[in-house]
Amino acid sequence: MRVHNFNAGPAVLPEEVLKEVQLNLLDYKGNGLSVMEMSHRSVEYGEIIEGAKAAIKRIMGLGDDYEALFLHGGASTQFLMIPLNFCPDDKVANYINTGAWATKALKEAKKIGKQMHVVASSEDKDFTYIPKIWHLSENSAYLHITTNNTIRGTEWKIDPDVPADVPLIADMSSNFLSRPLNFKKYSLIYGGAQKNIGPAGVAFAVIRKSLMEKQNSGLPTMLDYNTHIDKGSMFNTPPAFSIYVVGEVLKWIEKNGGLEARAKYNEEKANYIYNIFDSSEFYRGTVEVEDRSYMNVPFRLPSEDLEKKFIAEAKAKGMIGLKGHRSVGGCRASIYNSLPMKAVQDLAQFMLDFEKANK
Ligand SMILES: *Cc1c(COP(=O)(O)O)cnc(C)c1O
């Protein structure tokens, strides 16, 4: 029996997709071999990767002025590729620090660029909110934000405005394709696939082609976005199987109504849990109400002992992954795109039952 999977990442995938992958595991669509065993230069694989790239842009409503890439090295390698490619020494890169991942992006950037500037931060209140005002430095190379803060459970509800000559760059690892955004405002969107759109082992980047005009020169080949644009994400062997599964998840998103439908579904899911916070003294949400994430829902119980008991009893009932990140403690339910409504309904019922039994 499959459990209700609230893991933060790698995370739940649609059962329909897993079954499709299983069906084609030994013999992909009559080709007599698995996708894992195929040449990445074959016609069949070409269709898989090109199909996935096209689907990402179609779902996002983006056209030929953007390029979709699949890359190695996770979101974490993007942390360094961004300043390396797009922050020249005479410009200032702007970062909004909204949590652990944003901090990591900034830390990495400081090793690469000469001038890194934190324009706003919510560290003063333990990253429990999204800053609402900031002033970009003059001579900005770009503004970098993290649209969903996986560990703390805050999410940007707006796409921030930037001056026309300042590229907006976003780590969307943990809320990518969970709802429609004004994607055209962004010059570069990236993340690891393993939260919302697939298995681990591949990162995505969606890049506005005109951003390349601002690129630094003389970069190491693998860390140069242009290499991957030029070679269609096939400069070297891509993480072929992971990209294939991402492609199947993208088909699933499109088949089920695209981003509008996902947004509605995800909001309904999140509200099962947020409604409990709002009506209970027992469960306490840990972030500002207006900045609550639809993807990661951290919460506390009245004591750490009760939290331990809650996590253990939930696990015994087939609900796993509810332990908060080790850096913050407490509980966290990650309720990504592919998590079915039933999982959240069962969790909400369990929360109510647990409260009654332990109040
Ligand atoms: C998980 C996560 C990352 C790290 O992704 P990797 O692919 O493991 O490098 C970066 N940013 C955010 C917001 C994340 O949630």
The ligand as an SDF file (V2000), in Angstrom:
LIG
                    3D

 15 15  0  0  0  0  0  0  0  0999 V2000
   15.5500   21.9250   -2.0580 C   0  0  0  0  0  0  0  0  0  0  0  0
   15.8460   23.3150   -2.4010 C   0  0  0  0  0  0  0  0  0  0  0  0
   17.0680   23.6920   -2.9810 C   0  0  0  0  0  0  0  0  0  0  0  0
   18.1980   22.7270   -3.1870 C   0  0  0  0  0  0  0  0  0  0  0  0
   18.0140   21.9520   -4.3070 O   0  0  0  0  0  0  0  0  0  0  0  0
   19.1170   20.8970   -4.7740 P   0  0  0  0  0  0  0  0  0  0  0  0
   18.5580   20.4570   -6.0900 O   0  0  0  0  0  0  0  0  0  0  0  0
   19.1660   19.8220   -3.7430 O   0  0  0  0  0  0  0  0  0  0  0  0
   20.4140   21.5980   -4.9150 O   0  0  0  0  0  0  0  0  0  0  0  0
   17.2350   25.0090   -3.3340 C   0  0  0  0  0  0  0  0  0  0  0  0
   16.2740   25.9230   -3.1360 N   0  0  0  0  0  0  0  0  0  0  0  0
   15.0890   25.5900   -2.5870 C   0  0  0  0  0  0  0  0  0  0  0  0
   14.0460   26.6490   -2.4100 C   0  0  0  0  0  0  0  0  0  0  0  0
   14.8370   24.2860   -2.2040 C   0  0  0  0  0  0  0  0  0  0  0  0
   13.6530   23.9690   -1.6540 O   0  0  0  0  0  0  0  0  0  0  0  0
  1  2  1  0
  2  3  1  0
  2 14  2  0
  3  4  1  0
  3 10  2  0
  4  5  1  0
  5  6  1  0
  6  7  2  0
  6  8  1  0
  6  9  1  0
 10 11  1  0
 11 12  2  0
 12 13  1  0
 12 14  1  0
 14 15  1  0
M  END
$$$$
